[in-house]
């Protein structure tokens, strides 16, 4: 089975079980990392059957113990992170994983995966991956968050890429393919057997004013929003030992005044591509950090496109363009260095939800909601009802409100006389406009 993801190196032979690296220049290295598991077939039963991790700085003449992987641990796949001692940070260091004793063929076996011997980034490195043969996009492009693709169009196409490039540290269950009507390749990840799936960047050192921007499509055209299918965006500042959401769910209050509120960096199945932009927090500036997209239970594929980490653009392209190397690639109807509006917008919005079909010229997105009478009648006939187990939100299209004065609507949260519409029990279950 999978130890980290995909295939792993499995040791179950009847003779010696030994894994030795080549000699490495580790003058700038800081750690050894890998995933490990005992007992894919039959687990060890004594300390003598444990695996030793050792290093040598003289071509294998002398070996020094770095870690004993105890026989009664790692019965399930586990992540191992070891900081290198100063004596190992030299030119010509090799490592070996060695099981001195076992009971024979297919007995006391073990497996290892995703071995990484490295260090932190020594400079601020911008990361840009369009998953295409063309390195930079031109301005003629398809819509970013609607239409068939949400992809940047390129002036010159080389041969399609088929493998994920060196920007990504681990990507076992990912490949470059077309997905969700994309005109060329995107990084598509996921499987259909319920395994964990993730893709991880190398360690980067962000600077002040840096952003992360990308497009994501989870389960293209899927209306299901099961919690198990969600994709998490997280970062690590300790070389992958622990992970934190890039945008954590926050709802704190001081007396009755709202302190702060944010949505977590979690993405549910949707019907198309979505552009996402994050300003990197100040705590990451000047420190090595790696990022990952993670799906705990994968039975639905998802894809990433136009991934960028680097300096932000003027006015963040006003939310209507891709920021790539401090240059805005604007959506149709927007232009200029900061993607200012170059077409007319609706000056009002009036919606009665009198049909089950949602008007795309009014609403940019509706998640977890539908037009129905499941919560009774609010004003008349149907209403937009939100009762899904995942995210619940609706977003309007951009409007020209220079002459507007008010927002009006009917609303209900729960109901005392309807069992299907329970009332909220705490402030966190309220709705924000």
C-alpha positions in Angstrom: 0.0 0.0 0.0 0.9 3.7 0.0 3.3 4.9 2.7 3.3 8.5 1.7 1.6 8.4 -1.7 2.0 6.2 -4.7 4.7 3.6 -4.6 7.2 3.1 -1.8 10.5 1.2 -1.4 9.6 -2.1 0.4 12.1 -4.3 2.2 11.0 -7.9 2.8 13.9 -10.0 1.4 15.3 -13.0 3.1 18.9 -11.8 3.1 20.3 -8.4 4.0 18.0 -5.3 4.0 20.0 -2.2 3.3 19.5 1.2 1.7 22.6 3.3 1.1 22.7 6.8 -0.5 25.4 8.2 -2.7 27.9 10.6 -1.2 26.4 14.1 -0.8 27.6 17.6 -0.3 25.7 18.6 2.9 27.5 21.8 3.8 24.2 23.7 3.6 21.8 20.8 4.6 19.8 20.9 7.7 17.6 17.7 7.9 16.7 14.2 6.8 13.0 13.5 6.2 11.1 10.4 5.1 7.9 8.5 5.6 8.3 5.1 7.3 6.2 2.0 8.1 6.8 -1.3 9.8 4.8 -4.5 9.1 3.2 -4.3 5.7 3.2 -8.1 6.0 4.4 -9.1 9.5 5.6 -6.6 12.1 8.9 -6.9 14.1 8.6 -8.3 17.6 11.9 -7.3 19.3 14.3 -4.4 19.4 16.9 -6.3 17.5 14.6 -6.2 14.4 14.4 -2.4 14.3 15.9 -0.3 11.5 18.9 2.0 12.1 19.6 5.2 10.3 23.4 6.0 10.2 25.7 8.3 8.4 29.3 8.1 7.2 31.7 10.9 6.2 34.6 8.7 5.1 33.1 6.5 2.4 31.5 4.0 4.7 34.5 3.0 6.7 32.9 4.3 9.9 29.2 4.8 10.6 27.6 7.0 13.2 24.1 6.4 14.5 21.6 9.1 13.6 18.4 7.4 14.7 17.0 4.1 15.9 13.6 3.5 14.4 12.1 1.5 17.2 10.4 -1.7 16.2 7.2 -1.0 18.2 6.5 2.3 16.5 5.4 3.2 12.9 2.9 0.4 12.6 1.1 2.9 10.4 2.8 5.3 8.0 4.6 8.1 9.8 6.6 11.2 9.0 10.2 11.3 10.3 12.2 14.5 10.6 15.8 14.5 11.9 18.0 17.6 12.2 21.5 16.9 11.1 24.4 17.2 13.6 27.3 19.5 12.7 29.5 16.5 12.0 27.2 15.4 9.1 27.2 18.8 7.4 30.2 18.2 5.2 31.3 17.1 1.7 31.0 13.4 1.1 28.3 12.3 3.6 26.3 9.2 2.9 23.4 7.6 4.7 22.2 4.1 5.2 19.0 2.5 6.5 19.9 -0.9 7.9 17.9 -3.7 9.6 20.6 -5.9 11.3 18.3 -8.8 12.1 15.0 -10.3 10.9 13.2 -13.6 10.8 13.5 -14.2 7.0 11.6 -13.7 3.8 8.5 -11.5 4.2 9.0 -11.3 8.0 9.4 -8.1 10.0 9.3 -6.0 6.8 9.4 -2.3 6.4 8.9 0.4 3.8 10.2 3.9 3.2 9.0 6.7 0.9 9.5 10.4 0.1 13.1 10.7 1.3 14.4 14.2 1.4 17.9 15.3 2.6 18.1 19.0 2.2 18.1 22.5 3.8 16.2 25.7 3.8 16.1 28.1 0.9 19.1 30.5 1.0 17.4 33.2 -1.0 14.0 34.7 -1.9 12.9 32.6 -4.9 9.9 33.5 -6.9 7.8 30.5 -7.9 5.8 30.6 -11.2 4.3 27.5 -12.8 1.8 27.8 -15.6 2.1 24.0 -16.3 2.6 24.8 -19.9 5.5 24.8 -22.3 5.2 28.6 -22.7 6.9 30.5 -19.9 4.9 33.7 -19.9 1.3 34.5 -20.9 0.1 37.1 -23.3 -2.8 39.5 -22.6 -5.4 37.8 -24.9 -7.1 35.3 -22.6 -10.3 33.6 -21.6 -12.3 34.7 -18.6 -10.6 33.9 -15.3 -13.6 32.6 -13.3 -16.2 31.7 -15.9 -16.5 30.3 -19.3 -15.1 27.0 -20.5 -11.6 27.2 -19.0 -10.5 30.1 -16.8 -7.1 29.6 -18.4 -4.5 32.0 -19.7 -4.0 31.8 -23.5 -0.4 31.6 -24.8 1.0 33.0 -27.9 3.4 30.2 -28.7 2.9 26.5 -27.7 5.6 24.0 -27.6 5.0 20.3 -26.9 2.6 19.7 -24.1 4.3 18.9 -20.8 3.4 15.6 -19.2 5.3 15.6 -15.9 5.3 18.0 -13.0 8.5 20.1 -12.9 11.1 20.7 -10.3 9.2 23.5 -8.5 7.3 20.8 -6.6 9.0 18.7 -4.0 6.5 15.8 -3.9 3.7 15.1 -6.3 3.3 11.4 -6.6 -0.4 11.4 -7.5 -0.2 14.4 -9.8 0.5 14.8 -13.5 0.1 17.3 -16.3 -3.1 16.7 -18.1 -6.1 18.6 -19.5 -8.9 19.1 -16.9 -12.2 20.9 -16.8 -12.1 22.1 -20.4 -8.6 23.5 -20.1 -7.0 24.1 -23.6 -3.7 22.7 -22.4 -2.2 20.9 -19.4 -2.8 21.7 -15.8 -1.5 19.9 -12.7 -4.2 17.3 -12.0 -4.1 15.4 -8.7 -6.3 12.9 -6.9 -7.3 9.3 -7.2 -10.4 7.2 -6.7 -9.3 4.8 -4.0 -9.7 7.0 -0.9 -5.9 7.6 -0.3 -4.3 10.8 1.0 -3.1 12.9 -1.9 -0.9 16.0 -1.7 1.6 18.1 -3.6 4.3 20.1 -1.8 6.5 23.0 -2.9 10.1 23.4 -2.2 11.1 25.6 0.7 10.9 29.3 -0.3 11.8 32.5 1.6 9.1 35.0 1.0 9.7 38.8 1.3 7.4 41.6 2.3 4.6 42.3 -0.2 4.6 38.7 -1.6 1.4 37.0 -2.5 0.2 33.5 -3.5 -2.2 33.2 -6.5 -3.5 30.2 -8.4 -6.6 28.7 -10.0 -8.2 25.6 -8.6 -10.9 23.3 -9.8 -12.1 20.5 -7.5 -14.3 17.8 -9.1 -15.1 19.8 -12.2 -18.9 20.3 -12.7 -19.6 18.4 -9.5 -22.4 19.7 -7.3 -21.5 17.4 -4.4 -19.7 19.2 -1.5 -18.7 16.3 0.8 -16.3 17.3 3.6 -14.1 14.4 2.7 -13.5 15.7 -0.8 -12.2 19.1 0.2 -8.7 20.3 -0.6 -6.7 22.1 2.1 -4.0 24.7 1.4 -1.4 24.8 4.3 2.1 25.9 5.0 5.0 24.7 7.2 7.8 26.7 8.7 9.5 23.6 10.3 10.3 21.7 7.1 7.0 19.8 7.0 6.8 18.6 10.6 3.6 20.6 11.3 1.2 22.4 9.0 -1.0 25.5 9.4 -3.8 26.8 7.2 -2.7 29.7 5.1 -6.0 31.4 5.9 -7.3 30.1 9.2 -11.0 30.3 10.2 -11.2 33.2 12.6 -14.2 34.7 14.3 -13.1 36.6 17.5 -15.0 39.3 19.2 -14.4 42.0 21.8 -17.7 42.8 23.6 -20.2 42.8 20.8 -17.9 44.4 18.2 -16.6 42.1 15.4 -12.8 41.7 15.7 -12.0 39.7 12.7 -13.4 37.1 10.4 -11.9 35.0 7.6 -12.6 31.8 5.7 -10.2 28.9 5.9 -8.0 28.0 2.9 -10.2 25.0 2.1 -11.7 24.3 -1.3 -14.8 22.2 -2.0 -16.0 20.6 -5.2 -17.3 23.2 -7.6 -18.5 23.5 -11.2 -15.5 25.2 -12.7 -12.3 27.1 -12.1 -11.8 29.6 -9.2 -9.0 32.2 -8.9 -7.6 32.5 -5.4 -5.3 35.2 -4.1 -3.7 35.4 -0.6 -1.4 38.0 0.8 1.3 36.1 2.7 1.4 36.8 6.4 4.2 38.9 7.9 5.3 35.9 10.1 6.6 34.2 7.0 8.8 36.9 5.7 12.5 36.0 5.7 11.9 32.4 6.9 12.0 29.2 4.9 8.4 28.0 4.3 6.9 25.3 2.1 3.3 25.0 1.0 1.1 22.0 0.2 -2.3 21.2 -1.3 -3.7 18.3 0.7 -6.7 16.0 0.3 -7.2 13.5 3.1 -9.7 11.3 1.4 -9.4 11.3 -2.4 -12.2 9.9 -4.5 -12.4 13.0 -6.7 -9.8 14.6 -8.9 -8.7 18.3 -8.6 -6.4 20.6 -10.5 -4.1 23.6 -10.0 -3.2 26.1 -12.7 -1.1 29.4 -13.0 0.5 28.9 -9.5 2.5 32.0 -8.5 4.3 33.0 -5.3 6.2 36.3 -5.5 5.8 40.1 -5.3 2.3 41.4 -5.6 0.9 43.6 -8.4 -0.5 47.1 -8.4 -3.8 47.2 -6.5 -3.8 43.3 -6.6 -5.1 43.7 -10.2 -8.3 44.9 -8.5 -9.4 41.3 -8.3 -9.8 41.0 -12.1 -6.6 39.6 -13.3 -3.8 37.2 -12.7 -0.7 38.6 -11.1 2.4 37.0 -12.6 5.8 38.4 -11.9 4.4 41.8 -10.9 2.4 42.0 -14.1 -1.4 41.9 -14.3 -2.9 39.7 -17.0 -6.4 41.2 -17.0 -9.8 39.5 -17.5 -11.9 40.5 -20.5 -13.5 43.8 -19.9 -10.6 45.0 -17.7 -7.3 46.6 -18.8 -4.4 48.7 -17.8 -1.6 48.1 -15.3 -4.1 47.4 -12.5 -7.0 45.9 -14.5 -9.4 48.9 -14.2 -12.9 48.6 -15.5 -13.4 49.1 -19.2 -17.0 48.1 -19.7 -20.4 49.0 -18.2 -21.8 47.1 -15.2 -25.3 46.6 -13.9 -26.5 49.5 -11.7 -28.9 47.4 -9.6 -29.8 43.8 -8.7 -33.3 42.6 -8.2 -33.8 38.8 -7.6 -37.0 37.0 -6.5 -35.7 33.4 -7.0 -38.9 32.5 -8.7 -37.2 29.7 -10.7 -34.8 27.0 -9.7 -32.3 28.3 -12.3 -29.9 30.8 -10.8 -29.1 33.8 -13.0 -25.3 33.9 -13.8 -25.5 37.6 -14.7 -26.5 38.4 -11.1 -24.6 35.9 -9.1 -20.9 35.1 -9.4 -21.2 31.9 -7.2 -23.7 30.1 -5.0 -22.2 27.5 -2.7 -24.4 25.2 -0.6 -27.6 26.9 -1.6 -30.6 26.3 -4.0 -33.9 28.0 -4.9 -36.7 26.1 -3.2 -39.2 26.3 -0.3 -37.4 23.9 2.0 -37.4 26.5 4.8 -40.9 27.8 4.2 -42.0 30.9 2.4 -40.1 34.1 3.3 -41.6 36.7 1.1 -43.4 34.8 -1.7 -42.9 31.4 -3.4 -39.3 30.1 -3.4 -36.3 31.5 -1.6 -32.6 30.9 -1.8 -32.1 28.2 0.8 -28.7 27.2 2.4 -28.5 23.9 4.2 -25.5 22.1 2.8 -23.0 20.4 5.1 -20.0 22.3 3.6 -19.5 26.0 2.8 -22.6 28.2 2.5 -22.2 31.5 0.7 -23.4 33.5 -2.3 -21.5 36.2 -4.1 -23.0 38.8 -6.5 -21.4 39.9 -9.7 -19.7 43.3 -9.6 -22.1 46.2 -9.7 -21.9 49.9 -10.4 -23.5 51.3 -7.2 -22.5 55.0 -7.5 -26.2 55.9 -7.6 -27.4 53.2 -5.2 -28.7 53.9 -1.6 -29.7 50.6 0.0 -29.7 46.8 0.2 -33.0 45.1 1.0 -33.9 41.4 1.4 -36.0 39.0 3.5 -34.1 36.5 5.6 -34.6 33.7 8.2 -32.1 31.7 10.1 -33.8 28.5 11.3 -37.3 28.2 12.5 -39.1 27.3 15.7 -41.8 25.3 14.1 -39.9 23.5 11.3 -37.7 20.6 12.2 -35.7 20.9 9.0 -34.7 24.5 9.7 -33.1 24.5 13.2 -32.2 27.7 14.9 -28.5 28.6 15.4 -27.2 28.2 18.9 -24.2 30.5 19.0 -22.9 33.7 17.4 -20.5 31.8 15.1 -23.5 30.3 13.3 -24.8 33.7 12.2 -24.6 35.0 8.6 -22.4 37.9 7.5 -23.2 40.3 4.8 
